[in-house]
Amino acid sequence: MNAMAEFLRIRRGRIGPADVGLPIGPRARRIPGLRREELAALAGVSVDYYTRIEQGRETAPSDSVLDALARALRLTDDEHTHLLTLADRAAGRTPRRRPADPQPARPGLRLLLESVRPSPAYVLSEVNDVLAANPEGLALMPGLGDWPPGQRNTIRYTFLHPSARTLFADWDRVARNSVAHLHTAELTAPEPTAALVAELSAASGEFAALWRRYEVWVKRGGETAFRHPVIGPVTLANDVLSTAGDGQRMLVYQAAPGTAEHDALVLLAMATEDVGTA
């Protein structure tokens, strides 16, 4: 067993089902921690493939697989970097530095997040990483705020979060728009795009099929229909504001004052009174 395989095995034994929201079940477990099939499901890989990694028979898993395992195991940034280093050694590669994380949202955009409340708003990277969001933004997409900040991405949410298919009244259209936008990001952000595409292709057959269609368009605004658990059915206009140079964009969902939709946003804001901007 190589060091990468041993590290994964030990960390799998240190995280329990309750830590990742899985039911414990009525019977006592014979082994501590997650089962291989549970970790594989959380990471979006097959049980056979993960077993080969943990047994040392697969020594060159892709970065996207390693990133998915790191998220499933709740690894810290230092632990994640260590896993990538162990993988390089197992594959006989020269250890490389982990790619830099997305740049934080600029202060001016963070201020705008507060200024547009109660409109839900997000600062996004070129591949839709959520760099910041106001409380209404997190509340509009249930469960997004439960993910670690580095995992929050609206395209990942659309395809992998269990709430998304219920939340988006026209999930198919939202999914197609998301993939079409990601194709445009290939030119300006090739590395983060490739990593996200590899992750989602492994975890979602629907994403993989849409990616192969190669539809391309830039999202500039429109309307999105929601079936929200707190404010009910609501259709909101959305606008995307681009900034110069750094690729950061601001996505705002809004409604005209005096409308039922605006009243729904006020209700959403009231439900998030004690939440700050993330």
Residue pairs with C-beta under 8 A, 6 or more apart in sequence:
1 9
1 55
1 56
2 56
2 59
2 86
2 89
2 90
3 86
3 89
3 90
4 53
4 59
4 83
4 86
4 87
4 89
4 90
5 53
5 54
5 55
5 56
5 90
7 82
7 83
7 86
8 53
8 54
8 69
8 73
8 83
9 54
11 73
11 75
11 79
12 33
12 34
12 36
12 39
12 54
12 73
13 31
13 32
13 33
13 34
14 32
14 33
15 33
15 34
15 73
15 74
16 24
16 32
16 33
16 34
17 23
17 24
17 25
17 34
17 38
18 24
19 74
20 34
20 38
20 42
20 72
20 74
22 34
22 38
29 35
34 42
36 47
36 50
36 51
36 54
37 47
39 50
39 69
39 72
39 73
40 46
40 47
40 49
40 50
40 51
42 72
43 50
43 65
43 68
43 69
43 71
43 72
44 68
44 160
44 199
44 202
44 203
44 204
45 65
45 68
45 69
45 202
49 58
49 65
50 69
52 58
53 61
53 65
56 90
59 90
59 91
59 92
60 87
60 90
60 91
61 69
61 87
62 198
63 84
63 195
63 198
64 195
64 196
64 198
64 199
64 202
65 198
65 202
66 83
66 84
66 87
67 80
67 195
67 199
68 199
68 202
68 203
69 83
70 79
70 80
70 83
71 148
71 151
74 148
75 83
77 150
80 98
81 98
84 95
84 96
84 98
85 95
88 94
88 95
88 96
89 95
99 191
99 192
99 195
101 150
102 125
102 129
102 131
102 192
103 125
103 131
103 246
103 248
104 131
104 132
105 123
105 131
105 132
105 248
106 123
106 243
106 246
106 248
109 123
109 132
109 243
109 248
109 250
110 123
110 132
110 277
112 121
112 250
113 121
113 122
113 123
113 132
113 133
113 134
113 137
113 250
113 277
114 134
114 277
116 134
116 252
116 254
117 134
117 135
117 136
117 269
118 136
118 265
118 266
118 268
118 269
119 136
119 252
119 253
119 254
119 255
119 265
120 133
120 134
120 136
120 137
120 139
120 140
120 236
120 252
120 253
120 265
120 268
121 133
121 134
121 136
121 137
121 250
121 251
121 252
121 253
122 130
122 131
122 132
122 133
122 134
122 137
122 154
122 250
122 251
123 130
123 131
123 132
123 133
123 248
123 249
123 250
124 130
124 131
124 154
124 248
124 249
124 250
124 251
125 131
125 189
125 192
125 247
125 248
125 249
126 185
126 188
126 189
126 192
126 193
126 247
126 249
127 153
127 155
127 182
127 185
127 189
127 192
127 193
127 196
128 153
128 154
128 155
128 178
128 181
128 182
129 152
129 153
129 192
130 137
130 144
130 149
130 152
130 153
130 154
130 278
131 248
132 277
132 278
133 144
133 145
133 152
133 277
133 278
134 277
134 278
135 269
135 272
135 275
135 276
135 277
135 278
136 265
136 268
136 269
136 272
137 253
138 144
138 145
138 272
138 275
138 278
139 145
139 230
139 268
139 271
139 272
139 275
140 226
140 228
140 253
140 268
141 154
141 157
141 161
141 163
141 164
141 167
142 163
142 167
142 228
142 229
143 157
143 161
143 162
143 163
144 152
144 154
144 157
144 161
145 152
145 278
147 157
149 278
153 196
154 178
154 251
155 178
155 179
155 181
155 182
155 196
155 200
156 196
156 199
156 200
157 164
158 164
158 168
158 171
158 174
158 175
158 178
159 175
159 178
159 200
159 203
159 204
159 206
159 207
160 200
160 203
160 204
164 171
165 171
166 227
167 226
167 227
167 228
168 174
168 224
168 225
168 226
168 227
169 225
169 226
169 227
169 233
169 235
170 224
170 225
174 224
175 206
175 207
175 210
176 210
176 215
177 217
177 219
179 207
179 210
179 211
179 213
179 215
180 215
180 216
180 217
181 217
181 218
181 219
182 193
182 196
182 197
182 211
183 211
183 214
183 215
183 216
184 216
184 217
184 218
185 192
185 193
186 193
186 194
188 247
189 247
197 211
200 207
200 208
200 211
201 207
201 208
201 211
219 240
220 239
220 240
221 237
221 238
221 239
221 240
222 237
222 238
223 235
223 236
223 237
223 238
224 235
224 236
224 238
224 253
225 233
225 234
225 235
226 233
226 234
226 235
226 236
227 233
228 234
228 264
228 268
230 267
230 268
230 271
231 264
231 265
231 267
231 268
232 264
234 255
234 260
234 261
234 264
235 261
236 253
236 254
236 255
236 261
236 265
237 253
237 254
237 255
238 251
238 252
238 253
238 254
239 251
239 252
239 254
240 249
240 250
240 251
241 249
241 250
241 251
241 252
242 249
243 249
243 250
253 265
254 265
255 261
255 262
255 264
255 265
256 262
